[in-house]
Amino acid sequence: MKLFIIEKKDGSKIGLTNHFYVLYPDGKKVLIGYALVPSERRKGYCTEAAKIMVDYLFLSKDIVRIQAETDVRNIGSQKVLEKVGF
């Protein structure tokens, strides 16, 4: 797993994003994750961080697929993933 801190321009740390590999019966998969402090949600930070993570993975790793999962009740996370292209 590789973890990255999400910071605002003023340097305040407001969340994290990560990627990790999971071994499934049909092979190894790359998954991404992200979390923000509640007061900074719905401001676009998570979408920006997820886009950067996806670009980073496709440009620096030999992969062809990235996965992400959300709870069915987590509409905010689903919107982030849709904006990023999942």
N, C-alpha and C positions, 0 to 999 in steps of 0.2 A: 504494500500500500504506500502511496505517496500522498502527502497531505500539503495543501497550500492554504495560507491564511488570506481571507478577503479583507482588504483595508479600504477605507475611504481616502480621498485625496489628502485629508488632514492627518493621515496616519493612524486614525483610530481603527482598531481591529473589530470587525463586526460579524465575522463568520469564517467558514472554512469550506473548501471543496477538496475532493480527493478522487483518486482512481485506484482500483484494485483488480486483481485477477481472481477469477473463481473457476475451479475445475468442474465442469459438467460432464455427464456421460458422453456427450457428443463433442467435447473439446473444451479448451480454455477460453473464457470470455472476459472481456474488459467491461467493468461497470464503473459508473461515476456516481458520486454523491455530493451533497451540498447541504449546508445549514446556515441560517442567519439568526442573529439575535432578534427577538420579536419586534422591537422598535424600528428595525431597519427593513422589514419586509414590505413588499408591494412598492418598491422604489426602483426596481430594475437591476439591483446589484447581483442577485442570484442568476438572472438571465445572462448578464455580462460575464460572470464568472464561469457559468456552464459553457458558454460559447468559447471562451478562452481555453477551457479544459479540453473541449472537443478538438479545437484546432491544434493544441499542443500534442494531443495523443496521435492524431492522424499525421502530423508533420514529424514527430520524433520517434514513433514506434512503428514496427512492422505489423500493422493491424488493418483489418478491413471492416470491422464491426465494433460498435460500442453500444452497450445496453444500459438502461436505467429503469428502475422500478419505483412505483409510488404506492402508497395506500390508496384505495379507491376513494376515500374521503378527502384526500389531500389535493384539492382542486388547484391551489396555488402552485404546487410542484408540477402538476400536470400541465399547467399553462406555461411554466418555465420550459419544460421539455418540448412542448409544441413550438414555442418561439425559437428554440434552438434547432429544430428540425427532426425531432424524434417522432 
